[in-house]
Amino acid sequence: MDFDPTLLRAFVAVKETGGFTRAAERLHLTQSAISHQIRKLEEQVGRPLLHRTTRRLTVTEDGEDFLRYAQQILDTLDAMTQRFQPSPISGVVRFGVPDNFMGDRLPPLLSQFARGFPSVRMEVCVSMHMDLRAAIRAGELDLAVVMSPPDVVEGTCLRRTQLVWAAAEAFEAPKGASLPLAFFPKPCVNRQVAGSALDLASLDWHVVFTSASPQGIRAAVLAGLAVTVLTREEVEPGMKIVDGRYGLPPLPSVNFSLIWSENGKTPCACRFGQLILEMPELPGVEALLPQA
C-alpha cells in the first residue's frame, strides 16, 4: 500500500487535536475535507482507525499502531525535505582558526554547515603560526577565531582558557644548562606570550624544536626533548604541567575571539559564524557570553 502523506497528516492532526474541527483549523481545511480524508484512509487500511461517538473521539487499537508508523513516515519526509531543499544561500566562506580551539569539533561543525547550505563552498585555514589577524585585515579571510590576552578586547569573545608550561612526565631540566623549549614558528600567539614572559624572567633558555604541526610539538614534548606552552585542555596523558618549576614565569589566560574582515559579513559567512557562537563549551573552560 502506498499511503498519501496528506491522509497521514490528517490522521495525526485529528489525534493530536482531539477532533475534526480543530484538525481542520490546523491544516487550513474544512471539517468535511478532514472527514473525507480519514474515511479514505480507513478504506485503504481496511479497518477503523478512529472510534466516534456523539461525545468523544478515540483511537482504536489498530489506530494506535498505525499512528506510530504514520508519525515515523512523516518525520522522515520532513527530514528529507529539510535536507534536500534548495539552499537560498550560496557563495564562499573563508574561515581561519588556530589548531587548539576546536579540535575534534571542527569536522562535525563543517559537516553540519555543509548539510544545511550545500551551495556554499568552505575554505578553511587551520594553523597556529599563520597571522590570522593580518589575513582578516587584508581581506583574505571572512572570519577567524584568534587568541588574545584577556586585556585585549576584539570581536566577540567565545571562551577563555589558561596557558600552561607543559613537559613529559619524566622530563627533568638539565642542571646548570639552558632550558630547551619547543614552539610553533612565529607569529604563534603561544610563542609570543611565552617570549614576553621569559623576557622578564632570569632564565637561560633556547628553542630546541620548531614545528608548524601540533603533532610535531606533542611528539617533541612526549619524547622529553623540551618544554612547551599549551592551553590547559591540551595537556594529555604522558605530560605534566610545570608552571613555577625550572624558573619558568607564570603565564596569562587567553581569550578566543571571533573577528570579521571589513567585507566578510556575507549571508553565508554570517550563518557559519552563528554556528560557531552556538557551539557548546569545552569542559573546564571558562565561558564568556557572546557580546551583542
C-alpha positions as semicolon CSV with decimal commas, in nm:
position;residue;x (nm);y (nm);z (nm)
1;M;0,000;0,000;0,000
2;D;0,123;0,349;-0,087
3;F;-0,014;0,591;0,171
4;D;-0,073;0,950;0,074
5;P;0,118;1,176;0,320
6;T;-0,178;1,417;0,309
7;L;-0,401;1,147;0,458
8;L;-0,139;1,061;0,719
9;R;-0,111;1,425;0,825
10;A;-0,489;1,448;0,857
11;F;-0,499;1,140;1,081
12;V;-0,214;1,265;1,302
13;A;-0,377;1,608;1,329
14;V;-0,711;1,456;1,439
15;K;-0,536;1,250;1,706
16;E;-0,322;1,540;1,835
17;T;-0,601;1,800;1,839
18;G;-0,872;1,563;1,961
19;G;-1,127;1,632;1,690
20;F;-1,209;1,702;1,325
21;T;-1,281;2,071;1,373
22;R;-0,951;2,159;1,537
23;A;-0,761;1,936;1,292
24;A;-0,926;2,124;1,005
25;E;-0,818;2,455;1,159
26;R;-0,459;2,334;1,195
27;L;-0,440;2,214;0,834
28;H;-0,641;2,507;0,695
29;L;-0,910;2,276;0,554
30;T;-1,283;2,232;0,604
31;Q;-1,420;1,980;0,851
32;S;-1,582;1,786;0,566
33;A;-1,245;1,762;0,389
34;I;-1,085;1,614;0,702
35;S;-1,374;1,366;0,737
36;H;-1,333;1,263;0,374
37;Q;-0,956;1,211;0,419
38;I;-0,999;0,996;0,731
39;R;-1,270;0,788;0,563
40;K;-1,046;0,736;0,258
41;L;-0,757;0,633;0,480
42;E;-0,969;0,380;0,672
43;E;-1,093;0,234;0,345
44;Q;-0,735;0,189;0,229
45;V;-0,628;0,028;0,558
46;G;-0,940;-0,189;0,565
47;R;-1,025;-0,132;0,930
48;P;-1,139;0,154;1,155
49;L;-0,870;0,378;1,297
50;L;-1,098;0,609;1,497
51;H;-1,395;0,533;1,720
52;R;-1,655;0,810;1,704
53;T;-1,941;0,880;1,942
54;T;-2,155;1,188;1,988
55;R;-1,947;1,287;2,290
56;R;-1,591;1,186;2,213
57;L;-1,345;1,056;1,958
58;T;-1,086;0,791;2,042
59;V;-0,821;0,598;1,851
60;T;-0,873;0,225;1,806
61;E;-0,607;-0,030;1,890
62;D;-0,520;-0,059;1,520
63;G;-0,524;0,319;1,505
64;E;-0,261;0,343;1,779
65;D;-0,028;0,113;1,584
66;F;-0,100;0,297;1,259
67;L;-0,035;0,632;1,430
68;R;0,314;0,526;1,532
69;Y;0,408;0,426;1,178
70;A;0,242;0,736;1,030
71;Q;0,441;0,966;1,260
72;Q;0,768;0,792;1,167
73;I;0,691;0,831;0,796
74;L;0,604;1,199;0,831
75;D;0,914;1,269;1,041
76;T;1,129;1,104;0,775
77;L;0,961;1,301;0,496
78;D;1,009;1,627;0,686
79;A;1,377;1,547;0,748
80;M;1,424;1,457;0,381
81;T;1,261;1,781;0,270
82;Q;1,481;1,983;0,505
83;R;1,794;1,803;0,390
84;F;1,740;1,831;0,017
85;Q;1,551;2,157;-0,025
86;P;1,738;2,411;-0,240
87;S;1,956;2,637;-0,027
88;P;1,870;3,007;-0,061
89;I;2,228;3,095;0,027
90;S;2,536;3,043;-0,190
91;G;2,890;3,175;-0,207
92;V;3,221;3,115;-0,033
93;V;3,310;3,126;0,338
94;R;3,680;3,179;0,416
95;F;3,746;3,082;0,777
96;G;4,063;3,073;0,986
97;V;4,109;2,906;1,323
98;P;4,401;2,801;1,548
99;D;4,457;2,427;1,593
100;N;4,385;2,437;1,964
101;F;4,037;2,593;1,952
102;M;3,801;2,335;1,805
103;G;3,992;2,008;1,792
104;D;3,762;1,718;1,710
105;R;3,459;1,950;1,690
106;L;3,563;2,112;1,363
107;P;3,468;1,820;1,130
108;P;3,110;1,789;1,263
109;L;3,071;2,168;1,253
110;L;3,174;2,176;0,888
111;S;2,952;1,877;0,812
112;Q;2,651;2,041;0,977
113;F;2,703;2,360;0,778
114;A;2,752;2,171;0,450
115;R;2,427;1,980;0,501
116;G;2,234;2,298;0,573
117;F;2,393;2,506;0,296
118;P;2,508;2,274;0,018
119;S;2,555;2,563;-0,226
120;V;2,820;2,729;-0,007
121;R;3,188;2,645;-0,057
122;M;3,413;2,640;0,251
123;E;3,779;2,748;0,251
124;V;3,926;2,671;0,595
125;C;4,274;2,753;0,726
126;V;4,372;2,571;1,047
127;S;4,703;2,698;1,180
128;M;4,882;2,803;1,496
129;H;5,151;3,009;1,322
130;M;4,959;3,191;1,049
131;D;4,882;3,554;1,133
132;L;4,503;3,528;1,114
133;R;4,455;3,893;1,210
134;A;4,670;4,004;0,917
135;A;4,469;3,777;0,686
136;I;4,147;3,936;0,817
137;R;4,283;4,289;0,766
138;A;4,393;4,200;0,413
139;G;4,051;4,058;0,330
140;E;4,197;3,710;0,271
141;L;3,959;3,562;0,531
142;D;3,596;3,650;0,607
143;L;3,605;3,547;0,972
144;A;3,855;3,390;1,209
145;V;3,896;3,274;1,566
146;V;4,202;3,437;1,723
147;M;4,380;3,412;2,058
148;S;4,448;3,727;2,258
149;P;4,538;3,825;2,617
150;P;4,235;3,892;2,842
151;D;4,305;4,267;2,846
152;V;4,271;4,287;2,466
153;V;3,912;4,336;2,352
154;E;3,837;4,238;1,994
155;G;3,546;4,083;1,810
156;T;3,316;3,852;2,005
157;C;3,465;3,662;2,297
158;L;3,390;3,291;2,271
159;R;3,575;3,147;2,570
160;R;3,877;3,193;2,795
161;T;4,141;2,940;2,891
162;Q;4,469;2,926;3,082
163;L;4,810;2,885;2,919
164;V;5,050;2,650;3,099
165;W;5,404;2,521;3,065
166;A;5,397;2,150;2,979
167;A;5,661;1,878;2,966
168;A;5,682;1,500;2,958
169;E;5,609;1,317;3,283
170;A;5,971;1,203;3,301
171;F;6,123;1,536;3,193
172;E;6,393;1,689;3,411
173;A;6,567;2,012;3,320
174;P;6,944;1,978;3,267
175;K;7,121;2,120;3,573
176;G;7,321;2,431;3,506
177;A;7,229;2,431;3,138
178;S;6,990;2,623;2,917
179;L;6,627;2,506;2,931
180;P;6,513;2,351;2,599
181;L;6,184;2,480;2,462
182;A;5,961;2,375;2,170
183;F;5,748;2,629;1,983
184;F;5,544;2,680;1,672
185;P;5,701;2,916;1,417
186;K;5,634;3,288;1,455
187;P;5,386;3,461;1,480
188;C;5,226;3,194;1,705
189;V;5,043;3,357;2,000
190;N;5,166;3,086;2,239
191;R;5,522;3,172;2,139
192;Q;5,463;3,547;2,167
193;V;5,312;3,516;2,514
194;A;5,588;3,284;2,630
195;G;5,858;3,514;2,490
196;S;5,714;3,817;2,669
197;A;5,705;3,625;2,998
198;L;6,057;3,488;2,953
199;D;6,194;3,835;2,880
200;L;6,104;3,929;3,238
201;A;6,248;3,613;3,393
202;S;6,604;3,531;3,494
203;L;6,619;3,211;3,294
204;D;6,862;3,076;3,039
205;W;6,664;2,908;2,760
206;H;6,685;2,815;2,393
207;V;6,450;2,682;2,124
208;V;6,549;2,324;2,051
209;F;6,249;2,223;1,839
210;T;6,019;2,410;1,600
211;S;5,723;2,264;1,416
212;A;5,419;2,404;1,238
213;S;5,233;2,087;1,333
214;P;5,066;2,033;1,672
215;Q;5,154;1,665;1,636
216;G;5,519;1,761;1,597
217;I;5,516;1,974;1,914
218;R;5,342;1,698;2,111
219;A;5,594;1,442;1,985
220;A;5,888;1,658;2,095
221;V;5,735;1,712;2,439
222;L;5,638;1,347;2,494
223;A;5,989;1,243;2,386
224;G;6,128;1,456;2,669
225;L;6,312;1,691;2,434
226;A;6,161;2,018;2,550
227;V;5,908;2,220;2,747
228;T;5,631;2,398;2,556
229;V;5,329;2,622;2,607
230;L;4,980;2,471;2,574
231;T;4,630;2,554;2,685
232;R;4,538;2,359;2,995
233;E;4,292;2,148;2,792
234;E;4,570;2,037;2,555
235;V;4,777;1,869;2,826
236;E;4,741;1,498;2,758
237;P;4,843;1,170;2,928
238;G;5,220;1,144;2,946
239;M;5,256;1,518;3,009
240;K;5,273;1,726;3,324
241;I;5,221;2,094;3,398
242;V;5,548;2,251;3,515
243;D;5,432;2,604;3,600
244;G;5,670;2,762;3,851
245;R;5,941;2,498;3,801
246;Y;6,288;2,546;3,646
247;G;6,245;2,922;3,691
248;L;5,959;2,935;3,441
249;P;5,748;3,252;3,475
250;P;5,369;3,247;3,515
251;L;5,160;3,265;3,200
252;P;4,834;3,456;3,149
253;S;4,497;3,328;3,043
254;V;4,393;3,397;2,685
255;N;4,067;3,470;2,508
256;F;3,944;3,306;2,193
257;S;3,753;3,568;1,995
258;L;3,562;3,565;1,667
259;I;3,666;3,851;1,439
260;W;3,549;3,958;1,093
261;S;3,701;4,125;0,791
262;E;3,558;4,458;0,676
263;N;3,353;4,299;0,398
264;G;3,329;3,949;0,547
265;K;2,975;3,954;0,682
266;T;2,812;3,797;0,379
267;P;2,490;3,599;0,434
268;C;2,668;3,264;0,415
269;A;2,954;3,375;0,642
270;C;2,705;3,510;0,898
271;R;2,526;3,174;0,905
272;F;2,855;2,995;0,967
273;G;2,954;3,247;1,234
274;Q;2,623;3,183;1,411
275;L;2,704;2,812;1,427
276;I;3,036;2,894;1,594
277;L;2,861;3,115;1,851
278;E;2,622;2,829;1,930
279;M;2,897;2,573;1,988
280;P;2,888;2,405;2,332
281;E;3,170;2,494;2,568
282;L;3,459;2,261;2,639
283;P;3,460;2,106;2,991
284;G;3,672;2,304;3,232
285;V;3,688;2,614;3,014
286;E;3,564;2,948;3,139
287;A;3,285;3,055;2,905
288;L;3,233;3,414;2,802
289;L;2,890;3,528;2,691
290;P;2,891;3,646;2,327
291;Q;2,885;4,021;2,304
292;A;2,590;4,184;2,125
